[in-house]
Amino acid sequence: MRAAVIVFPGSNCDRDLRVAFERAGAQVSMVWHKDTELPAGVDMVAIPGGFSFGDYLRCGAIAANSPICRSVVAHAERGGHVLGICNGFQVLTETGLLPGALMRNAGLKFICHNSELRVETTDSPYTAGYAKGQVIDIPVAHHDGNYTAAPEVVERLQGEDRVAFTYCDNPNGSVADIAGILSENRRVLGMMPHPERAADAGHGGTDGAALFDSVVGQMALA
Amino acid sequence: MQDPAITPDLIAAHGLSDEEYDRLLGIIGREPTFTELGIFSAMWNEHCSYKSSRKWLRTLPTDGPQVICGPGENAGVVDIGDGQAVVFKMESHNHPSYIEPYQGAATGVGGILRDVFTMGARPIAAMNSLSFGSPDHPKTRQLVHGVVEGIGGYGNCFGVPTVGGEVRFHTAYDGNCLVNAFAAGLADTDKIFYSAASGVGMPVVYLGAKTGRDGVGGATMASAEFDETIEEKRPTVQVGDPFTEKRLMEATLELMATGAVISIQDMGAAGLTCSAVEMGDKGGLGVQLNLDEVPCREQAMTAYEMMLSESQERMLMVLRPEKEAEARAVFEKWDLDFAIVGETIPEDRFLIMQGNSIKADIPLKALAENAPEYDRPWEAADTPEPLGEVPAIDPIDGLRALLGSANYSSRQWIYEQYDTQVMADTARGPGAGAGLVRVHGTDKLLAFTADVTPRYVRANPHEGGAQAVAEAYRNLSALGAKPLASTDCLNFGNPEKPGIMGQFVGAIKGIGAACAALDMPIVSGNVSLYNETDGTGILPTPTIGAVGLIDHADHAITGTARDGHVALLLGPVGSHLGQSALLSEVFNREEGDAPHVDLDLERRNGEFIRDNHALIRACTDLGDGGLALAAFELAEAAQTGVHLDSDDMHALFGEDQARYLVACNFDQAEALMIAAGQAGVQIHSVGKFGGDTVRFGASEAPLAELSDTFRRSFPDAFA
């Protein structure tokens, strides 16, 4: 399985994401935001956390207009897989690949701590390795993780089983405790928490490893 | 614009004494231009020249087989084996943070990160040591919010994990908060970059962000006391841009890999002036700068402003000319400025051109090396009066009072605002002694701690100075780490007062003795003097940052106590209540002597912990609050109760040094007792972990209640 991690100026979880994918057995290439094409044969595009373009203007808004993002959107539209974590989730909502927006945390402060998530669906390549309703411990680290969408959008996400994860103890005010959502075809996942920070024993927790193992394993078979 | 005439008032406003101005005249042999006056002021202020402290700094131990580069460069470099080095330093940003807390603290973090990556190291860990005024003081809450947000705002965006630090409150900081920022990075030992220029006619290149008028005169501001005119100093505080800093780091590290860099220096205090002079001086060369080429973000900047600007996120480099195209491409990729602004010259001159005129022409070596140096008169601190009678108190009430105080409650509200895990190598973040970070891609770990107990230093500068080093040593040892080296950030009041200078001298002697005995040489650091407002100084606060190495993750002591574990006290039973946390927080008394530091005992006990890591499940050092607070902290982290046999106030709250509390099972405890007997180390079984209460002798309270107090006091007071 071949993954491409997009690097924007200000991305700072790009290496972490690469390590997590490589650990799960993927071949990873790093792709600069000014590039216009993804490397040939890429199965999965991953957009890392950080502060792309300093989070100036609006988190993810400038990155969403980077040259490479046209190729990322085209990849998704062809049915390709895209994973956006933290700032990557913000970028995905800004590109329109996922609905809704990430607003400033309800408490107005940056928050970084471990957070219990409930796995809401196992019907996706990312969550197939978990059990439905399983509670997993994954770190959050963000200032703008307050997921917001119109009531009918939230209803639709829930109705179509597209809420991947919810917070057990909502840290940021997200509507319906939403921590991560899937696209209609279930191949695009955006989530605020950082599974790559809970992916090996040295992290003090490994609940995030199953996400990478699952998606890499499924795509290797496909 | 016409430069102002050089008048006695103008000279005084630049912080130069009559004697210093005479020295200036002796060097250049004529009246200086306005730009030259600014340059001398920038180079000779206390902040940049260390004129009051240099004599004493020279006495500190700075060498050791592990030291690759000691003080004098941007940061210290220490060997960690396998061809890698840890590069680190701690620096103060006190004055700016008090004037403008968010930007002051943010640029403090930015400055220290730049010091680290300028050496060729990628930053992997940050810490901070913060001292604020009384929690009741009207300014304190605003400073806490601003400083914490500033540190988080910069470090989080840049992408370095904040893994440790300390926060204290004391009325002596009401008019001067302290913000000490630490950063450490990782580099290959054969790819360290230094600041000494070499080669004549080599291009001097300006890198990074554009120059503005922010921070003009900042270093001079930071070398003076505060008074009621403080609001007027706000324009001397710089504005930080962590996004640019992140790009600057990536571009700089990429540039270094191309082999284009001869020497490099970050622009920190006194910006272009200090960086250019340092590179020339260390290389025995002159430097010519053409200011018309300096990228500016404001129009019509004068030579004076450009030379003194402290705009952030800038570097100066001497380039291999044949690599220019390659180097320029790297900076263009990252959308950063890259401009050749001058060259190295053979003669001993610092020559500043703008338009077609000479704005400054100074003998460079004399500017750098003939800075004034003072042997300030000093008076040793009085021997403290012995501590008088301390009334008896229920020990659980004593603990409850500490847990409910601003000083000893949980700092979770603060450190949750910092990204503690970015880079995905954090093995232990803030909140429990030293922070722990993996050496990426290896089984090794680096431990980081920052420590000082200013009450002790005021009571007894020598013992207090030694204690800061000893506590750092213990915090590293408690994790099983071998202490490697230290950095010091020495915050004091006005050195022209013999009493303050006496605190400084005493603390340096104590630090020096402890660093030598514990084999933790000082490899970098800074001095911040004049931390006074309206003539009242801070508590003497020599913060020690220290780094330790664990050669394999299996040797780290990072477990938690468990139900049924034995509580073992390593070291003497507590007896010393002078200057203790209990005395200060419960009785509002800061009396008596500081605890004595026995450096041989520190070393023996620290080595015992490391040698016996396999028998230890959890460990913490004993510091403020003694055995009682240490036992609570181990219990709270494990969410299990603890019962200590003693109810004696001295045994529970005494702050005697060289002590650790260990949690382990019964068999391990037996083995530890035997090992301690053989090693000649004092060890006592003092109780056990388990249940759901905290009990000292016959006095007890539910853990849940104490835990709630511990966790809620801080946000209740400050959120």
Contacts between the chains, C-beta under 8 A, distances in Angstrom:
chain1	res1	chain2	res2	distance
A	9	B	243	7.3
A	9	B	246	7.3
A	9	B	247	5.2
A	9	B	250	7.8
A	9	B	334	6.5
A	9	B	335	7.1
A	10	B	157	7.1
A	10	B	243	5.2
A	10	B	246	5.7
A	10	B	247	7.4
A	12	B	157	7.8
A	12	B	158	7.3
A	12	B	159	2.7
A	12	B	246	6.8
A	12	B	422	5.7
A	12	B	423	7.8
A	13	B	159	7.6
A	13	B	422	6.4
A	13	B	424	7.6
A	15	B	423	7.1
A	15	B	424	7.8
A	16	B	422	7.4
A	16	B	423	6.5
A	16	B	424	3.9
A	19	B	424	6.5
A	20	B	424	7.6
A	32	B	333	7.9
A	34	B	333	7.8
A	49	B	422	7.7
A	50	B	159	6.1
A	51	B	156	7.5
A	51	B	157	4.3
A	51	B	159	7.7
A	51	B	242	7.5
A	51	B	243	6.3
A	51	B	246	7.6
A	53	B	243	6.8
A	54	B	157	6.5
A	54	B	241	7.2
A	54	B	242	7.1
A	54	B	243	2.8
A	54	B	244	7.7
A	55	B	157	7.1
A	55	B	243	7.8
A	56	B	243	6.8
A	109	B	149	7.6
A	109	B	416	7.8
A	109	B	417	5.4
A	110	B	149	7.9
A	110	B	152	5.1
A	110	B	153	7.7
A	110	B	156	5.9
A	110	B	416	8.0
A	110	B	417	4.9
A	110	B	418	7.6
A	110	B	419	7.4
A	111	B	416	5.5
A	111	B	417	7.2
A	112	B	156	7.8
A	112	B	415	7.9
A	112	B	416	5.6
A	112	B	417	7.3
A	112	B	418	6.3
A	112	B	419	5.0
A	112	B	420	5.5
A	112	B	421	6.8
A	113	B	416	5.2
A	139	B	421	5.5
A	141	B	156	7.4
A	141	B	419	4.7
A	141	B	420	7.9
A	141	B	421	6.4
A	141	B	422	6.8
A	143	B	156	7.6
A	194	B	421	7.3
A	196	B	424	6.0
A	197	B	421	4.9
A	197	B	424	5.1
A	199	B	424	7.5
A	202	B	425	7.4
A	202	B	427	5.9
A	202	B	438	5.6
A	202	B	553	6.5
A	203	B	421	7.8
A	203	B	424	6.7
A	203	B	426	7.7
A	203	B	427	7.9
A	204	B	427	7.0
A	204	B	428	7.8
